[in-house]
Amino acid sequence: MNKPRIVYLGTPDFAVHPLRRLLEEKYNVVGVVTNPDKPAGRGQQITESPVKRFATGKGLPVLQPENFRDESFLEQAREWRADLQIVVAFKILPRELWAMPPLGTVNLHASLLPDYRGAAPINRVIMNGETITGVSTFLLRQQIDAGNLIFREEVEIGERTTAGELHDRLMTRGSELLLKTIKAIATGKYPLVDQDALLQGRTPRLAPKIFKEEMKINWNGAGQSIYNHIRGLSPFPAAWTEPRHKQTGERVSLKIFSAEWKPGKHRFPAGTLEATRDSLAIRVNDGVIHATELQLHGRKRMPAREFLRGFQVEHYTLED
């Protein structure tokens, strides 16, 4: 079997490039499954997923089930007669779906499994200060990201790399690893490595979904950790903080998209604010975080120099 019939399952931007590469390599993608359209943005307009927009633009049939166990959806999926299913950045699938094709269901995951299983591997590796991550392909089974590994490929994380930059690198490298995986599966000759064997008894590092409160910056932490937190959440979903007005006590919500970290000693309390030529400087226990791109709630994202024209730094603090 040289070119199997493929059903592709994915939703966000990360899943568009692998699908594009499959079509460029003339693979027989017979159908696409993605999330239902949903309200998004300030106007809450009904919005299609990036994968749906791309797939319909290429004339591919698309299914958007609310319930994967719905028999009408499963019957439509069976009618595609897939030899192989590909999953990229998608929901947990029931056995009725992932066990359907004879060659199985392959998942592309944006980490070096068995570590960083879960919904937010790209953010978490940077937030945790990792210097190496990667992409992995594996055969799906019921536990989250726990199936037998086929291939893995390492990707270095630079000291200044943001989650957005890493996203794009892993998306590109992952697309090529997926092509390699499909070619191997089509020949019937490919490795299968038990993830538990790689762990050798230790507990894997996980990458659970990130909620709003966890995005808030703790200015009493170590400077390197704060810096990793900011770049690990940039540009999305974005680290945030709440400067407090010294006189009124009023707090304003402020997102920080980019920063520089300069270790050193000083005599100021953590959370002290200062305006420099190109940054909002924030004192932390072991140095200074220089925020260089920011956004006040309800305003546009802007460089620090522009932001500081309208923000009276001397009136605010981040001290608890």
Secondary structure, 3 states (H helix, E strand, C coil): CCCCEEEEEECCHHHHHHHHHHHHCCCEEEEEECCCCEEECCCCEEECCHHHHHHHHCCCCEECCCCCCCHHHHHHHHHCCCCEEEEECCCCCCHHHHCCCCCCEEEEECCCCCCCECCCHHHHHHHCCCCEEEEEEEECCCCCCCCCEEEEEEEECCCCCCHHHHHHHHHHHHHHHHHHHHHHHHHCCCCCECHHHHHCCCCCCECCCCCHHHHECCCCCCHHHHHHHHHHCCCCCCEEECCEECCCCCECCEEEEEEEEEECCCCCCCCCEEECCCCEEEEECCEEEEEEEEEECCCCCEEHHHHCCCCCHHHEECCC
